[in-house]
Amino acid sequence: MSGWLQRLTLVQPEERLVTLLSFLMAFLLMAAYLVLRPVRDAMASDWSDAELSLLWNLQLLLSTGLVALYSLAVSRWSLRRIVPGVYTLFSLSFLGFWQVSPLVADARLLEQAFYLWVAAFSLFNLSVFWSFMSHTFDAEQGRRLFAIIASGASAGAIVGPAIPALFASALGLDRLMLIAALGVLLVVPLILWLQRLGAGCPADSGPQQEAGAPQVNLNWWSGFRDVVSNPYLRAIGLFILLYVFVGSFVYFIQKNLLAEFSRVERTQILSSVSWLVNTATFACALLVTGRLVSHAGMVLTLACVPLVLVVGMAAIALAPLVVVLLVVDSLRRVGNYAITRPAREMLFSRVTADQRFKAKQVLDVAVYRGGDAASGSIFAMLSEGLGLALPAMALVGSGVAGLWSLVAVYLGRQYRQDHELPRETPDLQDHQAAAVAAHT
């Protein structure tokens, strides 16, 4: 049995406990977030487009500030202290929301603060986790084990939204906050256990010791400079911006179409869709993504989801119904998690290590959140300022998806020049591992 398990999973006997604990960490973190996300998104339908746009601008400022604080903390202390501290802070904060929400007469401001804080949690959730994993396992172990560990996040993405989908009416939204807080809190003893086991990992691959905090590069602005000056990185930034714009248009249209339902009904609808999306993503990541990249190439891989959204947004314009919107949004999210996101991560193999470390953070955080803020403002201006109806807004989104597909083709061709040679295909296992880890 031991030999069969080792051949199937590539986990060595001495790595089983550490791998299992890491899998459970990923499972709990993703499940907790996806318990909170439908609760957060259900609140948005009670607010105007202008109010939600303002929150997205505040979200940009909050996320950028938190990233700066986190970077400063990493430069001063080791991950041995920072990682359990981050998750303890988030868990206690969600416990605080659970305690305070029944006591507040006018909950509007508290709900908007909760909305912003869940967005911040989504930024740090698995990002900090993977930083910790890179200090727990060496490079050789990571190639064998990270796909297995990442499948814990995919499993959590299936279980998490099922909880509010099935029990939102019985438990109430406040208790869902409590469940998520306890889920995040359970991660802390797993971290401490992993840190205690770390010194016994093969190849001396345990977490960094107290003196192991990374050094700060004095040229902290080089990532911003490279994004502006490098044409390839600018194209990736434009690709991310257009993706965010299309997603924001879908989100705002969804918010308005769901306004006629009660908050509990919205939570159940959104969590049910999230469960279906994450189940389909898990299957697609294992069975489709690697084969698509290997046989179709990066041009089609990057462009397929934008092209689907061109048609999907046009379908919403012709039939602005909740069921049509949910189908299009489900296709968008499955395509992003299983295809677009892992393919986008492969693009960074063409840049230098310095750009991969610094410029990538600028693109993933500043550009992404900036796209949120800009797209929310534009949607509010078009809908409430100019009075465009939902069908017209969907047509605008279809046009943006068309531009997105053109940028995808350009990036795919640039990547192919360096990486795709005739009759040679990328390693299938690496692409499958990247696809399973798409939620990160």
GUVO-158208 format. One record per residue (C-alpha): x, y, z. Coordinates in steps of 0.02 Angstrom, whole numbers, plus 50000, padded with zeros to 5 digits. Layout:
BEGIN
R   east  north     up
R      X      Y      Z
...
//
This chain:
BEGIN
R   east  north     up
R  50000  50000  50000
R  50143  50118  50042
R  50228  50087  49875
R  50064  50110  49780
R  50032  50276  49867
R  50208  50335  49831
R  50194  50292  49645
R  50023  50374  49630
R  50059  50537  49721
R  50251  50548  49718
R  50245  50582  49905
R  50391  50503  49999
R  50350  50415  50164
R  50439  50549  50268
R  50340  50687  50179
R  50164  50620  50206
R  50121  50713  50366
R  50192  50879  50306
R  50101  50862  50140
R  49937  50817  50226
R  49948  50967  50344
R  49985  51082  50196
R  49838  51009  50100
R  49724  51043  50250
R  49788  51221  50262
R  49746  51255  50079
R  49576  51172  50101
R  49527  51275  50254
R  49586  51441  50182
R  49494  51423  50017
R  49337  51352  50099
R  49332  51495  50226
R  49350  51626  50090
R  49213  51548  49984
R  49096  51545  50133
R  49123  51732  50150
R  49121  51783  49967
R  48935  51750  49929
R  48890  51838  50092
R  48992  51988  50037
R  48928  51989  49858
R  48746  51974  49915
R  48766  52140  50007
R  48818  52231  49848
R  48644  52220  49769
R  48578  52338  49904
R  48696  52477  49849
R  48695  52591  49698
R  48824  52578  49559
R  48904  52739  49622
R  48920  52670  49799
R  48998  52508  49738
R  49116  52604  49625
R  49173  52708  49775
R  49205  52548  49874
R  49312  52480  49734
R  49417  52638  49735
R  49436  52622  49923
R  49480  52439  49896
R  49627  52492  49786
R  49694  52607  49922
R  49668  52476  50059
R  49749  52335  49961
R  49899  52439  49909
R  49924  52499  50088
R  49913  52323  50158
R  50037  52258  50030
R  50158  52397  50081
R  50136  52354  50265
R  50159  52169  50230
R  50317  52203  50129
R  50385  52308  50272
R  50345  52169  50396
R  50431  52038  50288
R  50586  52148  50281
R  50593  52153  50472
R  50531  51982  50533
R  50535  51802  50473
R  50387  51708  50403
R  50390  51602  50563
R  50308  51750  50651
R  50218  51834  50508
R  50118  51687  50437
R  50024  51637  50597
R  50005  51821  50640
R  49919  51861  50474
R  49791  51722  50491
R  49760  51757  50676
R  49725  51939  50632
R  49600  51894  50495
R  49514  51764  50603
R  49493  51884  50749
R  49430  52019  50631
R  49293  51906  50563
R  49247  51857  50741
R  49233  52042  50777
R  49114  52069  50630
R  49009  51923  50692
R  48999  51996  50868
R  48964  52176  50817
R  48842  52154  50671
R  48688  52111  50778
R  48721  52262  50891
R  48725  52394  50754
R  48560  52481  50715
R  48613  52548  50544
R  48723  52410  50474
R  48760  52494  50306
R  48933  52562  50350
R  48979  52402  50443
R  48929  52297  50292
R  49032  52405  50176
R  49181  52387  50293
R  49154  52199  50290
R  49148  52203  50100
R  49317  52292  50093
R  49396  52178  50223
R  49345  52017  50135
R  49423  52090  49976
R  49584  52118  50075
R  49576  51940  50141
R  49559  51874  49964
R  49721  51964  49920
R  49823  51888  50061
R  49734  51721  50082
R  49829  51600  49971
R  49970  51721  49929
R  50039  51710  50106
R  50006  51523  50107
R  50115  51493  49954
R  50253  51603  50026
R  50250  51489  50177
R  50252  51333  50067
R  50406  51394  49975
R  50495  51401  50144
R  50432  51230  50197
R  50483  51132  50041
R  50635  51143  49929
R  50624  51160  49739
R  50630  50973  49703
R  50492  50938  49829
R  50388  51080  49759
R  50387  51002  49585
R  50320  50840  49658
R  50206  50903  49796
R  50136  51075  49755
R  50004  51009  49634
R  49942  50890  49770
R  49940  51030  49898
R  49853  51147  49776
R  49716  51019  49752
R  49672  51055  49934
R  49623  51231  49879
R  49518  51158  49739
R  49432  51041  49861
R  49400  51188  49978
R  49329  51284  49831
R  49200  51145  49809
R  49154  51125  49993
R  49158  51309  50044
R  49016  51379  49937
R  48909  51224  49973
R  48892  51281  50156
R  48800  51446  50121
R  48708  51366  49974
R  48631  51233  50087
R  48624  51317  50257
R  48611  51506  50233
R  48425  51507  50277
R  48447  51399  50432
R  48606  51478  50499
R  48588  51659  50447
R  48725  51766  50371
R  48803  51812  50539
R  48840  51630  50583
R  48921  51606  50413
R  49048  51739  50467
R  49078  51637  50626
R  49106  51476  50527
R  49232  51562  50413
R  49322  51641  50562
R  49340  51472  50647
R  49402  51395  50484
R  49540  51524  50469
R  49583  51505  50654
R  49605  51316  50631
R  49745  51355  50508
R  49855  51430  50645
R  49892  51267  50740
R  49927  51183  50574
R  50056  51319  50538
R  50138  51294  50708
R  50138  51105  50683
R  50218  51125  50511
R  50350  51241  50582
R  50392  51113  50715
R  50406  50976  50584
R  50501  51086  50462
R  50675  51047  50527
R  50645  50863  50491
R  50600  50888  50308
R  50717  50813  50179
R  50856  50921  50113
R  50846  51034  50266
R  50696  51120  50189
R  50608  51185  50341
R  50538  51360  50361
R  50660  51503  50378
R  50731  51537  50549
R  50720  51704  50635
R  50873  51770  50545
R  50804  51719  50376
R  50701  51872  50335
R  50729  51927  50155
R  50831  52080  50119
R  50748  52232  50042
R  50808  52289  49872
R  50845  52475  49878
R  50773  52497  49702
R  50596  52464  49760
R  50526  52562  49612
R  50607  52452  49478
R  50450  52346  49460
R  50345  52501  49420
R  50480  52560  49299
R  50486  52394  49206
R  50296  52386  49187
R  50299  52558  49106
R  50454  52536  48997
R  50447  52353  48943
R  50326  52322  48795
R  50297  52140  48843
R  50254  52184  49024
R  50144  52328  48963
R  50049  52202  48857
R  50025  52087  49007
R  49963  52237  49106
R  49839  52280  48968
R  49784  52097  48962
R  49749  52102  49149
R  49659  52270  49138
R  49543  52210  48999
R  49507  52049  49094
R  49463  52152  49247
R  49352  52269  49145
R  49251  52125  49072
R  49235  52042  49243
R  49180  52206  49322
R  49045  52233  49191
R  48980  52057  49223
R  48985  52089  49411
R  48887  52252  49401
R  48757  52178  49284
R  48740  52030  49403
R  48718  52148  49550
R  48577  52240  49464
R  48488  52084  49401
R  48492  52004  49575
R  48422  52158  49661
R  48244  52088  49653
R  48291  51938  49762
R  48311  51938  49952
R  48486  51939  50026
R  48473  51758  50082
R  48413  51706  49908
R  48558  51800  49829
R  48681  51713  49945
R  48609  51543  49900
R  48610  51580  49713
R  48788  51647  49713
R  48857  51507  49822
R  48770  51375  49715
R  48848  51449  49558
R  49017  51459  49647
R  49004  51274  49693
R  48967  51225  49512
R  49106  51338  49448
R  49238  51266  49564
R  49186  51086  49531
R  49198  51116  49343
R  49365  51206  49369
R  49438  51058  49462
R  49391  50938  49321
R  49446  51059  49184
R  49613  51092  49268
R  49653  50907  49279
R  49588  50852  49109
R  49588  51000  48988
R  49714  51138  49023
R  49875  51042  48996
R  49811  50963  48836
R  49748  51131  48772
R  49918  51215  48796
R  50012  51066  48725
R  49907  51041  48569
R  49829  51211  48532
R  49972  51324  48587
R  49974  51483  48689
R  49888  51594  48559
R  49725  51495  48563
R  49741  51458  48749
R  49752  51642  48794
R  49619  51697  48668
R  49486  51563  48695
R  49406  51638  48851
R  49402  51817  48781
R  49318  51752  48623
R  49188  51659  48727
R  49153  51821  48821
R  49127  51918  48658
R  48983  51799  48619
R  48925  51787  48799
R  48910  51974  48829
R  48815  51990  48664
R  48696  51855  48726
R  48665  51955  48885
R  48626  52108  48779
R  48497  52009  48680
R  48422  51923  48833
R  48462  52017  48996
R  48401  51877  49109
R  48475  51810  49270
R  48497  51634  49201
R  48591  51697  49047
R  48702  51807  49154
R  48743  51664  49274
R  48787  51547  49131
R  48904  51676  49052
R  48983  51718  49220
R  49009  51533  49257
R  49097  51508  49089
R  49204  51662  49124
R  49257  51603  49296
R  49292  51423  49247
R  49392  51485  49098
R  49490  51605  49206
R  49532  51483  49346
R  49571  51333  49236
R  49642  51413  49077
R  49675  51601  49077
R  49759  51618  49248
R  49883  51472  49230
R  49921  51526  49051
R  49952  51704  49112
R  50073  51638  49243
R  50169  51547  49106
R  50198  51714  49019
R  50317  51765  49159
R  50441  51628  49110
R  50494  51747  48970
R  50549  51888  49088
R  50699  51907  49204
R  50696  51844  49382
R  50697  52023  49448
R  50546  52068  49341
R  50458  51907  49391
R  50478  51952  49575
R  50443  52140  49573
R  50353  52188  49413
R  50234  52040  49434
R  50179  52107  49603
R  50143  52276  49524
R  50038  52192  49390
R  49946  52072  49506
R  49905  52200  49641
R  49919  52381  49583
R  49863  52355  49402
R  49728  52230  49449
R  49654  52336  49588
R  49674  52492  49483
R  49573  52406  49348
R  49438  52368  49476
R  49430  52550  49528
R  49431  52620  49350
R  49305  52495  49281
R  49185  52523  49426
R  49192  52711  49398
R  49164  52691  49211
R  49015  52575  49236
R  48935  52694  49361
R  48963  52840  49241
R  48886  52748  49093
R  48738  52676  49189
R  48692  52813  49312
R  48775  52961  49226
R  48727  52929  49044
R  48579  52817  49081
R  48633  52667  48975
R  48522  52515  49001
R  48589  52340  49039
R  48585  52280  48857
R  48691  52428  48802
R  48812  52399  48946
R  48828  52217  48894
R  48870  52269  48716
R  49007  52383  48782
R  49073  52233  48880
R  49071  52128  48721
R  49178  52259  48634
R  49302  52260  48779
R  49312  52069  48767
R  49354  52088  48582
R  49501  52202  48625
R  49554  52078  48759
R  49561  51938  48629
R  49675  52042  48516
R  49797  52072  48660
R  49790  51886  48700
R  49840  51842  48521
R  49987  51965  48530
R  50050  51892  48695
R  50028  51714  48633
R  50134  51752  48480
R  50269  51835  48584
R  50275  51685  48699
R  50279  51564  48551
R  50434  51647  48479
R  50534  51594  48632
R  50449  51436  48693
R  50347  51345  48560
R  50453  51253  48430
R  50388  51136  48295
R  50342  50962  48357
R  50390  51006  48534
R  50262  51022  48672
R  50276  51087  48850
R  50283  50962  48991
R  50104  50908  49023
R  50128  50878  49208
R  50192  51055  49237
R  50042  51131  49148
R  49920  51022  49245
R  50003  51072  49408
R  49989  51255  49359
R  49806  51232  49314
R  49762  51145  49478
R  49848  51290  49569
R  49749  51421  49471
R  49656  51482  49628
R  49818  51550  49696
//
